[in-house]
Amino acid sequence: MFSRIKDDIQGVFHRDPAARNTFEVLTNYPGLHAVWLHRVSHRLWKAQWKWLARSLSTFNRWLTGIEIHPGATLGRRVFIDHGMGVVIGETAEIGDDVTLYHGVTLGGTSWKAGKRHPTLKSGAVVGAGAKVLGPIVIGENAKVGSNSVVVKDIPDGATAVGIPGRIIISKQQGALANISPQRDKIAQKYGFDAYAVAPDNPDPVANAMGIMLEHMHQMDTKVEEMCKVIQSLGGDVCTDNLHNISVEDFADTGIELADAQKKESAHTSFDPSI
């Protein structure tokens, strides 16, 4: 029991940069309190002390604002961040290292007995306000965007957003699996991240820039090959070195643009009559 409590506390430090010390985590994280009380109510439920288990679950909801049915199964290091408004149904199954944010519902879509709530595999993350409904499976390390409504399975490593939830990209099946390393190298050379903030960000502008960088790299390679052939035939071409583009070139341009915007803002006066 104490080893699992220690695991839970370490899980908070790994996933919440606001956590400062163990005493603060023990006393001020209702998500942890909800998980610990649920473990007791779950044992009572398994021991057929149904009413007592449900009563403890109700007390848990009153204390933390998090409702977890005593029949639900939770793995190790499950972290419910903030937690208020989280609802986890009776037949829900949650794997290890899963993260749930406030307002998440793991609910059912049927009144029939049996498996009617979702299964979240290890490492899954469900954003604030998201609703995951029905006996579906959220794959390992999959992500559900905030306020999404998911009613279909999500494969491992995929991200789903929207109403209804749609898979925007899958690291295993999507285009990222076929991205050439040359594009990564030239993107680093030019100081441009072709994949925006995260590799699974489906930004169309970033994708278009990435394709342009790939094309530029291919053109550079072809020109270099042509120069070598011409040189081998006795020609005198490609003797001048091209300007080596560096990250600093782009950084200097960005600083100049920022300074110009600041100057423009300083000269803009606010008219309260508008």
N, C-alpha and C positions, 0 to 999 in steps of 0.2 A: 504493500500500500504506500509506504513512504517513498519507495523508488519511483512509483508512478507520479506522486506529488512533486518530487524533485524534477522529473521529466517535464511535467506541465509547466513548472516555473521556468525551466530553461527554455522551453518552447516560447514563452512570452518574451524573454530577452532576445531570442532569435528573430521574432517577427514584429516586435513593437519597439521602435527606437525611443519612445517616451518612457519606457520602464527604466528606473534609475537604481533600485535596490530591491533585495528580496522582501524586506518588510513592507515596502510600498506595494509590491505585487500581491503579497498575501492578504493585505487589508483593503485594497482598493480596485481589485479587478473582479467585477461580478461575473464575468465569463468563466473564470476559474471556479468561483463558488458554485455556479450553476452546474458545472461539470462534476465537481466533487459530490454535491448533493444528489445528482443524478445517479452516480455510481452506487450510492446507498439504496436509492429507490429502485434501481434496476435489480439489485440483489434481492430485495424484498419481492419484486414482481416475479422473479424466477423461482422464488421459494413459495409462490402462490399466496403471498400476503398482499393481495391485489388492492384492497381498500387502503391499507396503510401506505402502500407504494404510491397510490394516486394522491393521497393526502399530503405526503411529503413532496410530491411533484407540485402540488398546488401551493404549498408553502414556499417552495423554490421559486415559483413564478412571482409570488407576492414579494419575496425578498430581492430578487435580481431583475425582474422584468423579462425573464427568459423562460419559455415554457418548453420543457422536454418531456415527452411521454415516457413513463418508466419502462416501456417495452422497447424503446429505441436502443440501438447498439452503437456505442461510441468507442473509437480506437484510442491509441495513445497520442498524447500531445495535441489533442483537439483544442483549438484556440478560438473562442468567441469574442471578438474585439468589440468593445462598447456593449453590445449585446441586447440593448433594449428592443423589445418587439420580436425577438427571434422565436420561431415556433418550429419544433421538430416533432413529426408524427410518430405513431406507434411502431410502424414497421420500417422506419428509416434505418439505414446502416451507414455509418460514417467511419472511414478508414483512419489510418495514422496521419498525423501532421496536416490535417485539414483545417482551413481557416474560414470562419463565417463572420460576416460583418453584421451590423445592426439591421433589423428589419427583414432578415432573411426568413423565408418560409420553405420548409421541406414538407410539402403537403400532399394530399391524395386527391384523386379525381373520381373516385368511385366509393359507393357506400357498401360494396361487397366486402366480405371478410377475406383475409389473406393478404398477400404482399400488395400494398397500394401506395407506398411511399418510396422516395428515391434512395438509391445507393450511391454514395460518394466514395470513390477510391482514394488511396493515399495521395496527399499533396494537393488535392483539389482546393480551389479558392472560389468562394461565392461572394460577390460584391453586395454592397449595402442595398437593401430593398428588393433584392432579387427573389423570384418565386420559382422554385423547382418542384414540379408537380407530377405525380404519378409514379409508377414503378419503373422508373428509368434509371440509367446508369451514367454517372458523370465520371469520366475516365481519370486515370492517374495524371496529376499535375495539370488537369484541365482548369479553365477559368470561366466563370460566369460573370458578365458585366453587371454593373449596378442597375437596378430596376428592370432587369430582363425577366422574361417569363419563359421558362424552358420546359417543354413538354416532350422532348425527344432526346434520345441518347446523345452524349457528347464523347467522341473518341479521346484517347489518351493525348495529352499535350495540346488539345485544341482550345480555342476561345470562342464563346458564344455571346452575342449581344442582341438586344432588341426584343420586340414583342410581335410575334412569338420569337423566341431565341433562335438565331441563325448562326451557324458556324462561319466565322469570317476567315479563318485560316487554320490549318493543322500543320504542325511542325513535321509530322511524319509523312503526310500525304500532300501537303501544299507545295507551293513554288519554292519555298526556302530550301527544300531538299535538293533542288537542281541549280542553285545559285553558284556560279563559278567563283573560285577563290581569287581570280584576277580582278573581279569587280570590287571585292573587299580591299585588295591592295591599292587599286587606283583611287578608291573612295578615301582611304586613309591618307594617300598622297595629297589629294586635293582638299583634305580637311572636311569632307562631307560624309555624313552617316546616311547611307542609302536606305536604311531601314528605320529611320526616325528614332524615336526613343527606345523602342523595343523591337526585336526581330519579328514579332508577330503583329506589328502595327500595319494595317493595310492601307496606309496613306497613298493615294494614287499619285500625288505629286512626287513623293519620295521614290515610288516605284518607277515613274517616268525618268527621273533623274538617274536612277540606278541603271536603267536601260541605256541612257545616253552615255554614261560612264563606260559601260561595257562596250558600246560601239566605238568610243574614242580609243579604248585600249586595243581593240581589234585593228583599227586603222593605224595606230602607232606600230603595232607588230608587223603589219603588212608593209608599211613604209620602210621599216628597219630591214626586213628581208630583201626588199627591192634594192636598197642601197648596198647591201652586202653583195648581191649578184652583180650590180653595175660596177662596183669596185673591183670585183674579181675579173671582170672583163676589161679592165684598164681605164674605166671611167673615173672622173674626179667629182664626185657628188657627196653630199651629206658630210662635208668636212667641218661645217660650222655646228657647234653644239647648241642644241635647243635650250631655251631658258628653262631652268628647273623650277617648276611650280612647287611652292611649299605652303604649309599651313599658315605661316606667318603672313603671306600675301593676302590671304582671305581675312585673317584676323585684323590686319591693318585697315583693310577696307571697311570691315565691320565697325571698328572704332571710329573711323572718320564719319561713317554714316550716323552712328549714335550721337557723336558730337554735334553734327549738323541738325539732328532732330531736337537736341536739347536747346540749341540756340534759337531754333524756330519757335519752340514752345515758350522760351523766355520772352520773345517779342510779341507773343499772342496775348492780348489782354482780354479779360472776361467782362462782358457787358451785362450787368444784372437786369437790364430792361428787356433782354431777349427772352 
